[in-house]
Amino acid sequence: MILSYLRTLLLYLVLILSIRLMGKRQIGQMEASEFVVTMLVANLAAIPMQDGAIPLYSGLVPILTVLGMELVLSGLILRSVFLRRLLCGKPVILINNGKILTDNLRRTRITLDELMGHLREKDVLDIQTVQYAILETDGNLSVFPYPKYVPASARDAGVPAQKQHLPLSIIQDGVLLRENLKKSGKDGSWVDSILAGNNATLSTTLLLTIDDSGQVTWLGKETP
């Protein structure tokens, strides 16, 4: 029982490491080759997990082999346009200057209902407002309305736009992030003053952030 537990734990850690090495995009929208690799790695790990009679290396070796192939292939795809188009495909225009390209819909096996659904996901209800719609290689749909239907920006409206500032987390779920505290140029006494001003302690703080404009945000934990 203990051996089975340790084998499962080791394979789990190897899978996590494999996904991390393949890149963060693996947990978002995946290309076809990335999806195949993810499925293969999961299936290869399941076999030695379920059958204790199978040597552990029988699962580890194929997983590491597939991982190595994926890393090499990813590097080649970055350098070769031919390989990129062969393995990842290329974007397909579904709506061009307001006209639905039915041939491209059939080629990509997308129905009108699915196209309308993708448009609704982009907050588009009237297809006549769409000038271009492009199916990207990861399956996402990029939608570009006609200029007259694009919401006015602050520049278009003549309104001065305020600069945005990226907040830096100082405390998360009761834990003081000392590296971020150092980046912010603050110290422990500053944290104590913020907590005192909110009648809080470190353990009762859910989130404390500060941006480069000096804006401080404090959120407390919900009391049970």
Secondary structure, DSSP 8 states (H G I E B T S, - for coil): -HHHHHHHHHHHHHHHHHHHHH-GGGGSS--HHHHHHHHHHHHHHHHHHH-TTS-THHHHHHHHHHHHHHHHHHHHHHH-HHHHHHHH---EEEEETTEE-HHHHHHTT--HHHHHHHHHHTT---GGGEEEEEE-TTS-EEEEE-GGGS---HHHHT---------EEEEETTEE-HHHHHHHT--HHHHHHHHHHTT--STTEEEEEE-TT--EEEEE----
